[in-house]
Amino acid sequence: MDIAVSLPQNGYTVTVRRGALSEAGKLFDLDRRVLVVTDDGVPPVYARTVAAQCKAPTVVTLPQGEATKSLPYYAKLLHVLLENHFTRTDCVVAVGGGVVGDLAGFAAASFLRGVDFYNIPTTVLSQVDSSIGGKVAIDFDGIKNCVGAFYQPRAVLVDSQVLETLPPRQVANGLAEAVKMALTFDASLFALFETEDPTAHMEEIIARSLQIKANVVMQDEKESGLRRVLNFGHTVGHGIEAAGMQELYHGECVVLGMIAALNISVTRGHITQAEYDDAIQMFKDYAFPTNVTGISIDDVIRVSKSDKKMEANQIKFILL
């Protein structure tokens, strides 16, 4: 299926189709110089499959992990673009998860004031969430995504077949973001998580999550209102992630952040204790962490105060 992200400027199509990786040359304009960015956690055959469909490919494979989303690796991509004489008519293609997409997208946004960017997400997390919406960034001074831009891709290709190489924990990590979409925008999707095995409904979950995000982005591209709801769980989640919990994946930190937000939602009377308990039980059923030790609350608060959602010295905190 195709999902249209219709914007006043720079709208694009998200192609969601099993086996679509082999059609990248038809879906993207690759008849030019193409920088293909991937990391060493992604099966090399994916980047090779894309490169084989490019007129003049240059493939860069970076180390896996959040530490790669940093100034040194951003500079590395800029050096490669310069050394290979890329011009404003050339493009960058990300083949990987959220780290690769954010970093490659930011390089594309800033090189020569912007070259075309295409995204091929290869993790559940990036397929359901970060691959669309135009947020590209790197981390700086321990603060996640604090240097970046809004820069929409020219097109996105989502191929569920590439998820077959992911370990179960990585799949669950991505499903956490789909749960976020369900809790905030789609009660029937949340019911699916409560009653079904989500791994048996991956394509439906990916498509419904992407449609939710596309609808939100089309109404609020630059996160001035409605799009802030997509930060549900991320304020405390980013604080936990940045304050020393590198052994936890991003989605697992978001779950912990959602639990904090759900707890406040109960105390404010927005949801019942029984609804809170149902959500916590679902998190436990999927083996998500529901508590964390060995981390300073003060550190979490300090990082949260540096969050990009701060406004007039207050955090815009999303509740259910």
KELOVEX-286755 format. One record per residue: x, y, z of N, C-alpha, C in turn; residue in one letter. Coordinates in steps of 0.1 Angstrom, whole numbers, padded with zeros to 4 digits, always signed. Atoms other than C-alpha are relative to their C-alpha. Layout:
// residues N
XYZXYZXYZA...
END
This chain:
// residues 320
+0008-0012+0000+0000+0000+0000+0009+0012+0000M-0007-0013+0000+0010+0036-0004-0007+0010+0010D+0005-0010-0009+0006+0062+0023+0005+0014-0004I-0004-0013+0005+0006+0098+0011+0002+0010+0013A-0002-0011-0010+0021+0125+0034-0001+0013-0007V+0003-0012+0008+0005+0155+0019+0003+0013+0008S-0005-0012-0007+0023+0188+0030-0001+0012-0009L+0000-0011+0009+0021+0223+0017+0012+0001-0009P-0012+0001+0008+0057+0218+0004+0006-0014+0004Q-0008+0012-0002+0077+0186+0000-0008-0012+0005N+0007+0012-0003+0050+0160+0003+0006-0012-0006G-0007+0012+0005+0060+0124-0004-0009-0012+0003Y+0007+0013-0002+0048+0088-0005+0008-0010+0007T-0006+0011-0008+0055+0060+0019-0005-0013-0006V+0004+0013+0006+0055+0026+0000+0002-0011+0011T+0000+0011-0010+0046-0002+0024-0003-0013-0008V+0002+0012+0008+0051-0035+0005+0011-0010+0003R-0010+0011-0002+0068-0068+0012+0008-0002-0013R-0009+0002+0012+0098-0072-0011+0003+0012-0008G-0002-0012+0007+0099-0036-0021+0014+0005-0001A-0014-0004+0000+0136-0033-0014+0006-0001-0014L-0005+0002+0013+0143-0047-0048-0006+0009-0011S+0006-0009+0009+0122-0020-0064+0004+0015+0003E-0004-0014-0004+0141+0010-0049+0003+0008-0012A-0004-0008+0012+0154+0020-0084-0013+0005-0007G+0012-0004+0006+0118+0023-0095-0007+0011+0008K+0007-0009-0010+0105+0041-0064+0007+0013+0003L-0008-0012-0002+0134+0065-0060+0007+0004-0013F-0008-0005+0012+0154+0086-0085+0015-0002+0004D-0014+0004-0004+0188+0068-0082+0009+0001-0012L-0008-0001+0012+0200+0077-0117+0010+0012+0001D-0009-0011-0003+0228+0100-0102+0010-0005+0011R-0008+0004-0011+0254+0100-0075-0009-0003+0012R+0009+0003-0012+0239+0083-0044+0010-0005+0011V-0007+0004-0012+0254+0081-0009-0009-0010+0007L+0007+0010-0008+0241+0049+0007+0006-0002+0013V-0005+0001-0014+0244+0050+0045-0006-0011+0007V+0005+0011-0008+0241+0019+0066+0009-0002+0012T-0009+0003-0011+0256+0004+0097+0003-0015+0001D-0004+0013+0000+0273-0028+0106-0009-0010+0008D+0011+0008-0005+0242-0041+0124-0010-0004-0010G+0009+0003+0010+0223-0042+0092+0006-0010-0010V-0006+0009+0009+0228-0072+0069+0005+0007-0013P-0006-0008+0012+0251-0059+0041-0007-0002-0013P+0007+0002+0013+0229-0074+0014-0010+0011-0002V+0010-0010+0002+0203-0047+0020+0006+0012-0007Y-0006-0012+0007+0227-0018+0011+0005-0004-0013A-0005+0005+0013+0242-0039-0017-0012+0000-0010R+0012+0001+0008+0207-0044-0031-0004+0014-0005T+0003-0014+0004+0201-0006-0031+0011+0005-0010V-0012-0005+0008+0236+0002-0045-0001-0005-0014A+0001+0006+0013+0230-0022-0074-0010+0007-0009A+0010-0007+0008+0201+0000-0085+0003+0014-0002Q-0005-0013+0001+0221+0032-0084+0009+0002-0012C-0009-0002+0011+0239+0048-0113+0014+0002+0005K-0014-0002-0005+0269+0059-0092-0001+0000+0015A+0002+0001-0015+0267+0046-0056+0013+0001+0007P-0011+0000-0010+0290+0052-0027-0006-0005+0013T+0006+0006-0012+0283+0030+0003+0009+0003+0012V-0007-0002-0012+0293+0040+0038-0006-0008+0011V+0005+0008-0011+0290+0015+0067+0006+0005+0013T-0004-0006-0013+0291+0030+0102-0002-0010+0011L+0002+0009-0011+0293+0014+0136-0015+0000+0005P+0014+0000-0005+0260+0003+0151-0001+0006+0013Q+0002-0005-0014+0246+0021+0181-0002+0015+0000G+0004-0014-0002+0234+0055+0194+0012+0009-0001E-0012-0009-0001+0270+0068+0198+0004+0004-0014A-0003-0004+0014+0272+0069+0159-0008+0013-0003T+0008-0012+0003+0246+0097+0159+0006+0012+0007K-0008-0010-0007+0272+0123+0168+0008+0008-0010S-0007-0009+0008+0293+0151+0154+0011-0007-0008L-0011+0006+0008+0323+0129+0144-0005-0008-0012P+0005+0008+0011+0302+0106+0122-0008+0008-0010Y+0006-0010+0009+0282+0135+0108+0011+0006-0008Y-0011-0005+0008+0315+0150+0098+0006-0010-0010A-0005+0011+0009+0326+0117+0083-0009+0000-0013K+0009+0000+0012+0295+0117+0060+0003+0013-0009L-0003-0012+0007+0302+0153+0050+0013-0001-0008L-0013+0002+0007+0338+0144+0041-0002-0009-0012H+0002+0009+0012+0326+0115+0019-0007+0007-0011V+0008-0007+0011+0301+0137+0001+0009+0010-0007L-0010-0010+0007+0329+0163-0006+0010-0008-0008L-0011+0008+0007+0355+0137-0016-0005-0006-0013E+0006+0006+0012+0331+0121-0041-0007+0010-0009N+0005-0010+0009+0321+0154-0056-0015+0000-0002H+0015-0001+0000+0284+0153-0047-0004+0014-0002F+0005-0013+0003+0264+0182-0060-0015+0000+0006T+0014-0001-0005+0229+0195-0051-0010-0008-0008R+0009+0008+0008+0214+0173-0078+0002-0015+0004T-0002+0014-0005+0226+0141-0060-0008-0003+0012D+0009+0004-0011+0211+0123-0031+0007-0009+0010C-0004+0008-0010+0215+0104+0001-0011-0010+0003V+0010+0010-0004+0197+0071+0010+0005-0007+0013V-0002+0007-0012+0195+0057+0045-0005-0014-0001A+0004+0014+0000+0194+0019+0048+0003-0005+0014V-0002+0004-0014+0190+0011+0085-0011+0004+0009G+0010-0004-0010+0173+0019+0117+0000+0015+0003G+0002-0014-0003+0166+0052+0134+0013+0008+0001G-0013-0007-0001+0202+0061+0141+0005+0004-0014V-0004-0002+0014+0211+0057+0104-0009+0011-0007V+0009-0010+0006+0180+0076+0093+0002+0014+0005G-0002-0013-0005+0185+0105+0116+0013+0006-0004D-0013-0005+0003+0222+0109+0109+0001+0003-0015L-0001-0002+0014+0220+0104+0071-0009+0012-0004A+0010-0011+0003+0189+0127+0070+0006+0014+0003G-0005-0013-0004+0207+0155+0089+0012+0004-0010F-0010-0003+0009+0237+0152+0066-0006+0005-0014A+0007-0005+0012+0214+0155+0036-0006+0014+0001A+0006-0013-0002+0196+0184+0051+0010+0012+0000A-0009-0011-0002+0227+0204+0057+0011+0001-0011S-0010-0001+0010+0251+0195+0029-0005+0008-0012F+0004-0010+0010+0250+0223+0003-0014+0006+0002L+0014-0005-0004+0219+0235+0021-0011-0009-0004R+0010+0010+0002+0201+0204+0013+0000-0008-0014G+0001+0009+0011+0202+0174-0011-0011-0010+0002V+0011+0010-0001+0175+0148-0018+0004-0011+0010D-0001+0010-0010+0170+0123+0010-0011-0011-0002F+0009+0011+0000+0154+0088+0008+0003-0009+0012Y-0002+0008-0012+0148+0065+0037-0006-0014-0002N+0005+0014+0001+0146+0027+0038+0003-0005+0014I-0001+0004-0014+0140+0018+0075+0001-0016+0000P-0002+0015+0000+0151-0018+0084-0003-0005+0014T+0004+0005-0014+0139-0020+0121-0014+0003+0002T+0014-0003-0003+0104-0021+0135-0001+0014+0005V+0001-0013-0006+0111+0010+0155+0000+0011-0011L-0001-0010+0010+0121+0030+0124-0011-0001-0010S+0011+0002+0010+0094+0015+0102-0013+0006+0005Q+0013-0005-0006+0065+0024+0126+0001+0015+0003V+0000-0013-0006+0078+0058+0136+0010+0010-0007D-0010-0011+0003+0111+0076+0128+0002+0002-0014S-0003-0001+0014+0112+0070+0091-0008+0011-0007S+0008-0011+0006+0085+0096+0084-0001+0011+0010I+0002-0012-0009+0078+0131+0097+0011+0010-0001G-0010-0010+0003+0110+0148+0087+0009+0005+0011G-0009-0003-0011+0128+0149+0120+0014-0007-0002K-0014+0005+0002+0166+0145+0114+0009+0007+0010V-0008-0006-0011+0192+0150+0141+0012-0008+0004A-0011+0007-0007+0223+0141+0160-0001+0003+0015I+0000-0003-0015+0229+0139+0198+0013+0009+0002D-0011-0009-0003+0252+0165+0214+0001+0002+0015F-0002-0002-0015+0267+0168+0249-0009-0008+0008D+0008+0010-0008+0247+0138+0261-0015+0003-0002G+0014-0003+0002+0214+0154+0249-0005-0006-0013I+0005+0007+0011+0194+0133+0225-0007+0010-0010K+0007-0007+0011+0184+0149+0191+0000+0015+0002N+0001-0014-0002+0193+0184+0202+0006+0009-0011C-0004-0008+0011+0210+0194+0170-0006-0007-0013V+0007+0006+0011+0189+0188+0139-0009+0010-0008G+0008-0008+0009+0163+0200+0115-0013-0008-0003A+0011+0007+0007+0129+0193+0100+0003+0000-0015F-0004+0002+0014+0137+0179+0066-0006-0012-0005Y+0009+0011+0004+0112+0157+0048+0008-0008-0011Q-0005+0009+0011+0124+0127+0027-0007+0002-0013P+0007-0001+0013+0116+0126-0010-0009-0012-0001R+0008+0012+0000+0102+0091-0005+0005-0010+0011A-0004+0010-0010+0102+0062+0020-0005-0013-0005V+0003+0013+0005+0103+0025+0013+0000-0009+0013L+0002+0009-0011+0090+0001+0040-0002-0014-0004V+0000+0014+0004+0097-0036+0034+0000-0009+0012D+0001+0008-0012+0085-0059+0062+0009-0012-0001S-0008+0012+0001+0106-0087+0048+0014+0002+0007Q-0013-0002-0006+0138-0071+0061+0000-0002+0015V+0001+0002-0015+0125-0075+0097+0002-0014+0004L-0001+0014-0003+0129-0113+0095+0014-0003+0006E-0013+0003-0006+0166-0110+0105+0001+0006+0014T-0001-0007-0013+0158-0090+0137-0002-0010+0012L+0003+0008-0012+0161-0107+0171-0013+0005+0007P+0013-0003-0006+0129-0108+0192+0000+0013+0009P-0001-0012-0008+0141-0080+0216-0001+0013-0009R+0001-0012+0009+0146-0056+0187-0014+0002-0006Q+0014-0001+0005+0111-0064+0174-0008+0006+0011V+0008-0005-0011+0096-0057+0208+0004+0015+0002A-0004-0014-0001+0117-0025+0210-0008+0009-0010N+0007-0008+0009+0100-0012+0179-0015+0000+0002G+0014+0000-0003+0066-0023+0189-0004+0009+0011L+0003-0010-0010+0068+0000+0219-0005+0013-0006A+0005-0013+0006+0064+0030+0196-0013-0002-0007E+0014+0003+0006+0034+0013+0179-0010+0000+0012A+0009-0001-0011+0019+0009+0214-0003+0015+0004V+0002-0014-0002+0025+0046+0219-0011+0006-0009K+0010-0005+0010+0005+0053+0187-0014-0004+0004M+0013+0006-0004-0023+0030+0199-0006+0007+0012A+0005-0006-0012-0025+0045+0234-0005+0014-0002L+0003-0014+0002-0027+0081+0221-0010+0002-0011T+0008-0004+0011-0047+0078+0189-0009-0011-0005F+0007+0011+0006-0062+0043+0182-0004-0011+0010D+0004+0009-0010-0081+0024+0208-0001-0014-0005A+0001+0013+0005-0088-0005+0185+0013-0007-0003S-0014+0006+0002-0051-0009+0177+0005-0004+0014L-0005+0004-0014-0044-0010+0215-0007-0013+0004F+0007+0012-0003-0071-0037+0218+0007-0012-0007A-0008+0010+0007-0051-0057+0192+0012-0005+0008L-0011+0003-0008-0021-0055+0214-0004-0008+0013F+0005+0007-0012-0041-0066+0244-0005-0014-0002E+0006+0013+0002-0057-0096+0228+0007-0009-0010T-0006+0008+0011-0035-0108+0199+0015+0000+0002E-0014+0000+0002+0001-0117+0192+0004+0010-0010D-0003-0010+0010+0014-0086+0175+0009-0004-0011P-0009+0004+0011+0041-0104+0156-0007-0007-0011T+0008+0006+0011+0013-0121+0137-0007+0010-0008A+0007-0010+0007+0000-0088+0126+0009+0012-0003H-0010-0010+0002+0032-0069+0118-0003+0010-0011M+0003-0009+0012+0022-0055+0084-0011+0010+0004E+0011-0009-0004-0011-0042+0098+0004+0010+0010E-0004-0009-0010+0005-0027+0128+0009+0011-0005I-0009-0009+0007+0032-0010+0107-0008+0010-0008I+0008-0009+0009+0007+0004+0082-0009+0009+0009A+0009-0009-0008-0017+0017+0109+0008+0010+0008R-0008-0010-0007+0011+0033+0129+0005+0011-0009S-0005-0010+0010+0025+0050+0098-0012+0010-0004L+0011-0008+0003-0010+0062+0089-0003+0010+0011Q+0002-0009-0012-0015+0077+0124+0010+0011-0001I-0010-0010+0000+0018+0095+0122-0001+0009-0012K+0002-0008+0012+0012+0107+0086-0011+0010+0003A+0012-0008-0003-0022+0121+0097+0004+0012+0009N-0004-0011-0009-0006+0140+0126+0010+0010-0006V-0010-0009+0006+0024+0153+0106-0007+0010-0010V+0007-0009+0009+0000+0166+0079-0007+0011+0006M+0007-0010-0007-0018+0186+0105+0009+0009+0008Q-0010-0008-0008+0013+0198+0124+0014-0004-0003D-0013+0005+0005+0045+0194+0105+0011+0004+0010E-0011-0005-0007+0067+0215+0128-0002-0002+0015K+0002+0003-0014+0054+0202+0162-0003+0012+0008E+0005-0011-0007+0036+0233+0173-0012-0003+0009S+0012+0003-0007+0005+0216+0186-0002-0015+0001G+0004+0014-0001-0010+0181+0179+0012-0009+0000L-0011+0009+0001+0023+0165+0170+0008-0003+0013R-0006+0003-0013+0035+0169+0205-0005-0012+0007R+0006+0012-0006+0012+0141+0214+0009-0013-0003V-0009+0012+0003+0037+0117+0197+0012-0001+0009L-0010+0000-0010+0061+0126+0225-0004-0007+0012N+0005+0008-0012+0040+0105+0249+0011-0010+0004F-0010+0009-0005+0065+0086+0270+0015+0004-0002G-0013-0004+0004+0095+0104+0255+0008+0009+0010H-0007-0010-0009+0102+0131+0281+0008-0007+0011T-0007+0008-0010+0111+0107+0310+0008-0010-0007V-0007+0010+0008+0121+0081+0284+0014+0004-0004G-0013-0006+0004+0148+0103+0269+0009+0003+0012H-0008-0003-0012+0159+0113+0304+0007-0013+0005G-0006+0013-0004+0164+0076+0314+0011-0004-0010I-0009+0004+0010+0181+0069+0281+0014+0007+0001E-0012-0009+0000+0206+0098+0284+0007+0000+0014A-0006-0001-0014+0212+0094+0322+0007-0013+0004A-0008+0011-0004+0231+0062+0320-0006-0014-0003G+0007+0013+0003+0207+0034+0308+0003-0005-0014M-0003+0004+0014+0226+0026+0276-0003-0014-0003Q+0003+0014+0002+0219-0011+0281-0015-0002-0004E+0014+0001+0004+0182-0004+0275-0001+0006-0014L+0003-0006+0014+0169+0002+0239-0009+0012+0002Y+0008-0012+0000+0151+0033+0230-0015-0003+0003H+0014+0004-0002+0117+0016+0229-0003-0004+0014G+0001+0004-0014+0123+0001+0263+0000+0012+0010E+0000-0013-0007+0131+0036+0277-0013+0007-0002C+0013-0006+0002+0099+0049+0261-0011-0006+0008V+0010+0007-0008+0079+0022+0278+0001+0005+0015V-0001-0005-0014+0093+0034+0312-0005+0014+0001L+0005-0014+0000+0085+0070+0302-0016+0000-0001G+0015+0001+0000+0049+0059+0293-0006-0004+0013M+0005+0003-0013+0045+0043+0326+0000+0012+0010I-0001-0012-0008+0056+0075+0343-0012+0009-0003A+0011-0008+0005+0031+0094+0322-0014-0006+0004A+0013+0006-0004+0003+0069+0329-0002+0002+0014L+0001-0002-0015+0010+0072+0366-0006+0014+0003N+0005-0013-0002+0005+0109+0364-0014+0002-0005I+0014+0000+0005-0026+0104+0343-0010-0005+0009S+0009+0005-0011-0041+0084+0371-0002+0010+0011V+0001-0009-0012-0032+0109+0398-0008+0013-0004T+0008-0012+0005-0048+0137+0376-0014-0004-0003R+0013+0004+0003-0079+0116+0371-0004-0001-0015G+0002+0002+0015-0075+0112+0333-0004-0014-0004H+0003+0015+0003-0076+0074+0334-0002-0006+0014I+0003+0007-0013-0087+0049+0361+0012-0008+0004T-0011+0010-0005-0064+0027+0382-0001-0013-0008Q+0002+0013+0007-0079-0003+0364+0006+0001-0014A-0006-0002+0013-0069+0012+0330+0015+0000+0001E-0015+0000-0002-0034+0018+0343+0005-0014+0002Y-0004+0013-0003-0032-0017+0356+0000-0009-0013D+0001+0007+0013-0043-0031+0322+0013+0003-0009D-0012-0004+0009-0015-0012+0304+0013-0006+0006A-0012+0006-0006+0011-0023+0329+0001-0015-0002I+0000+0014+0002+0001-0059+0326+0003-0003-0015Q-0003+0002+0014+0003-0056+0288+0015+0001-0002M-0015-0001+0001+0039-0043+0291+0007-0012+0006F-0007+0012-0006+0048-0072+0314-0002-0012-0009K+0002+0012+0009+0032-0097+0290+0010+0000-0012D-0010-0001+0012+0056-0084+0262+0014+0001+0005Y-0014+0000-0006+0086-0086+0286+0007+0014-0001A-0006-0014-0001+0091-0048+0286+0004+0002+0014F-0004-0004-0014+0110-0034+0316-0011+0009+0005P+0010-0009-0006+0085-0018+0340+0005+0007+0012T-0006-0008-0010+0109-0005+0365+0015+0001-0003N-0015-0001+0003+0146+0006+0365+0007+0004+0013V-0008-0003-0012+0173+0007+0392+0014+0005-0004T-0014-0004+0003+0208+0021+0394+0001+0013-0008G+0000-0013+0008+0199+0055+0379-0004+0011+0010I+0003-0011-0009+0197+0089+0396-0012+0007-0006S+0012-0008+0004+0163+0106+0395+0004+0014-0003I-0005-0014+0002+0182+0139+0397+0006+0001-0014D-0005-0001+0013+0200+0130+0365-0011-0001-0011D+0011+0000+0010+0168+0121+0347-0007+0014-0001V+0006-0014+0001+0153+0155+0357+0009+0010-0006I-0009-0009+0006+0184+0173+0347+0000-0001-0015R+0000+0002+0015+0184+0158+0312-0014+0004-0005V+0013-0005+0005+0146+0164+0309-0001+0015-0001S+0000-0015+0001+0152+0201+0316+0007+0005-0012K-0006-0003+0013+0174+0201+0285-0007-0004-0012S+0008+0006+0010+0147+0185+0265-0004+0011-0010D+0005-0010+0010+0137+0202+0232-0014+0004+0002K+0014-0004-0002+0101+0202+0245-0001+0010+0011K+0001-0011-0009+0110+0228+0271-0005+0012-0006M+0006-0012+0005+0090+0260+0268-0002+0009+0012E+0002-0009-0011+0092+0290+0291+0003-0006+0013A-0006+0007-0012+0112+0269+0316-0010-0011+0005N+0009+0011-0003+0084+0243+0316+0000-0011-0011Q+0001+0011+0010+0082+0209+0300-0014-0003-0004I+0013+0004+0005+0052+0202+0278-0001-0015+0002K+0000+0014-0004+0044+0168+0294-0013-0006-0006F+0012+0006+0007+0020+0145+0274-0006-0011+0010I+0007+0010-0009-0006+0126+0295-0010-0007-0009L+0010+0008+0007-0031+0100+0284-0014+0006+0004L
END
